[in-house]
Amino acid sequence: STWGTQQDLQIGMVVEDLKSTTEQLIKYLFGPDIQMRWIPAYFPFTDPSLELEIYFNDEWVEMLGCGVIHQKLMSNWRPGTNQIGWAAGLGLERFAMKLFEIPDVRLFWSKDERFLSQFEDGKIKAFKPFSKYPVCWKDMTFWIPADYAENDYYELIRSIGGDLIEKVECMDTYVDKKKSRTSKSYRIHYRSLERTLLNEEIDTLQFRIRDEVKTKLKFELR
């Protein structure tokens, strides 16, 4: 029938719009040269139905499912309508796992600061897996000079501890009003990505840091 032919043409136009829109999204996220392919699929509320795959890290990966919405559903939305629409289901976690190279979907429900602190608005960078091995922490307290620059302390710590330094956090600030001076207490977290650290080896690093805090930074330890 003429209506059938016209509807087929409309459906074809909607499919082209669907493909164009979703492909533009994928190119925006993964770059203009990303390889894509369309796979016929089945979903209960769309016909035709499709899946979009991308070639990423040497394998084809499904990124979304989509299709033209059944006319009955469109009529339920707006009775008597002849409009045709499309729908797509995008798993945001799946996109993020590929973009940030996150290996385990369960991490998205983690409240671990080692995971959350790696992400910033507007920046895409590879996720750095954190260790399954236990943390070893050591505290250090010292009086700070009037021209104290916290970054100098952090740089000294990392120059000695290297990749074993997971984080450094200020635990306490004390003001001695009688003597008009201030001290700070820091906790240094040591953790290896490859093995369990021995307390003895961390003590060696900690003593080196203490020595250089006194000799290089000229801080008075407490």
C-alpha positions in Angstrom: 0.0 0.0 0.0 1.0 3.6 -0.4 0.8 4.1 3.4 3.1 1.1 3.9 5.6 2.4 1.4 5.5 5.9 3.0 5.9 4.4 6.5 8.8 2.3 5.4 10.5 5.5 4.0 9.8 7.3 7.3 11.2 4.4 9.3 14.3 4.4 7.1 14.8 8.1 7.8 14.4 7.6 11.5 16.9 4.7 11.5 19.4 7.0 9.7 18.8 9.7 12.2 19.3 7.2 15.0 22.5 6.0 13.6 23.9 9.4 12.8 23.1 10.7 16.3 24.6 7.8 18.2 27.7 7.6 16.0 28.3 11.3 16.6 28.2 10.6 20.3 30.6 7.8 20.1 33.0 9.8 18.0 32.8 12.7 20.4 33.7 10.4 23.3 36.3 8.1 21.6 37.6 10.2 18.8 36.7 10.6 15.1 38.7 7.5 14.0 37.0 5.0 16.2 35.8 1.9 14.3 32.1 1.1 14.6 29.7 -1.5 13.3 25.9 -2.1 13.6 24.5 -5.5 14.6 20.9 -6.5 14.1 19.3 -7.3 17.5 16.0 -7.9 19.3 14.4 -5.7 21.9 10.7 -6.0 22.9 9.7 -2.4 22.4 11.6 -1.5 19.1 11.6 -2.8 15.5 14.0 -2.7 13.8 16.4 -3.1 16.7 20.2 -2.6 16.6 23.3 -2.8 18.7 26.3 -0.5 18.1 29.8 -2.0 18.7 33.1 -0.3 18.7 36.6 -1.7 18.1 38.4 -0.7 21.3 41.7 -2.2 22.8 41.8 -4.9 20.1 38.3 -6.2 20.5 34.7 -5.4 19.5 32.7 -4.1 22.4 28.9 -3.5 22.5 28.2 0.1 23.6 24.5 0.5 23.3 21.2 -1.0 22.1 18.6 1.0 20.2 15.8 0.9 17.7 12.6 2.4 16.2 9.8 2.5 18.8 6.8 0.3 18.2 3.9 2.4 16.8 1.6 1.1 19.5 3.8 2.6 22.2 3.9 5.9 20.3 0.0 5.8 20.1 -0.2 5.2 23.8 2.0 8.2 24.4 -0.1 10.4 22.0 -3.3 8.8 20.7 -3.8 9.1 17.0 -0.3 10.1 16.3 1.5 9.0 13.1 4.9 10.2 14.5 7.8 7.7 14.5 10.6 7.9 17.1 13.7 6.0 18.2 15.0 5.0 21.6 18.5 4.1 22.7 19.8 2.6 26.0 23.3 3.7 26.9 25.0 2.1 29.9 27.0 5.0 31.4 29.1 2.6 33.4 30.2 0.8 30.2 31.2 4.1 28.6 33.2 5.1 31.6 34.9 1.7 31.9 36.2 2.1 28.4 37.1 5.8 28.6 38.9 5.5 31.9 40.1 1.9 31.5 38.3 0.8 34.7 38.5 -3.0 35.0 35.7 -3.8 37.4 32.1 -2.4 37.3 31.8 -2.8 41.0 34.2 0.1 41.6 31.5 2.5 40.6 29.7 1.8 43.9 32.9 2.2 45.9 33.3 5.0 48.3 37.0 4.4 48.5 38.9 7.7 48.2 41.6 6.0 46.2 39.0 5.5 43.5 37.0 8.7 43.8 40.0 11.0 44.0 41.2 10.0 40.5 38.5 11.8 38.6 38.0 15.4 37.8 35.3 17.3 35.8 36.2 17.7 32.2 39.3 15.4 32.3 39.6 11.9 30.9 42.7 9.9 32.1 43.4 6.2 32.6 42.4 4.8 36.0 45.3 3.7 38.1 44.5 0.5 39.9 45.0 0.7 43.7 46.6 -2.1 45.7 44.9 -5.0 47.3 47.8 -5.0 49.8 47.4 -3.4 53.2 48.5 0.1 54.0 51.2 1.0 56.4 51.1 4.4 57.9 53.5 6.5 60.0 52.9 9.9 61.8 55.2 12.9 61.9 54.8 16.1 63.9 56.8 19.3 63.7 56.8 23.0 64.4 56.3 25.0 61.3 58.1 28.2 60.4 56.4 31.5 59.5 57.1 31.0 55.8 55.9 27.3 55.8 55.1 25.9 52.4 53.3 22.6 52.6 54.3 21.5 49.1 58.0 21.5 50.1 57.2 18.9 52.7 55.1 16.8 50.2 57.8 16.9 47.6 60.5 15.8 50.0 58.3 12.8 51.1 57.7 11.7 47.5 61.4 12.2 46.6 62.2 9.5 49.2 59.2 7.2 49.2 58.4 7.4 45.5 55.5 5.1 44.4 55.2 3.6 47.8 53.6 6.9 49.0 49.9 6.5 48.6 48.9 9.7 50.2 49.8 12.3 52.9 47.2 13.9 55.1 47.3 16.5 57.8 45.8 15.0 60.9 46.1 17.9 63.4 47.1 21.5 63.7 48.1 22.8 67.2 48.7 26.4 68.1 50.8 27.2 71.2 49.5 30.6 72.1 52.0 31.2 74.9 55.0 30.7 72.6 53.2 32.0 69.4 54.0 29.0 67.3 52.2 26.3 65.4 52.8 22.6 64.9 51.3 20.2 62.4 50.9 16.5 62.5 50.9 14.4 59.3 50.1 10.8 58.5 52.1 9.2 55.7 50.3 6.3 54.0 52.7 3.7 52.4 51.3 1.0 50.2 52.7 -1.1 47.4 50.8 -2.2 44.3 52.8 -5.5 44.1 53.4 -6.8 47.6 52.9 -6.5 51.3 55.3 -4.0 52.8 57.4 -4.9 55.8 57.3 -2.5 58.8 61.1 -2.5 58.9 61.5 -1.2 55.4 58.9 1.5 56.0 60.7 2.5 59.2 63.9 3.0 57.1 62.1 5.3 54.8 60.4 7.1 57.6 63.7 7.8 59.4 65.2 9.1 56.2 62.3 11.5 55.8 62.6 12.6 59.4 66.3 13.3 59.0 65.8 15.4 55.8 62.9 17.3 57.4 65.4 18.4 60.0 68.5 19.0 57.8 66.9 20.2 54.5 63.7 21.9 55.6 65.1 22.9 59.0 61.8 22.0 60.8 61.9 21.2 64.5 60.4 17.8 65.1 58.2 17.1 68.1 
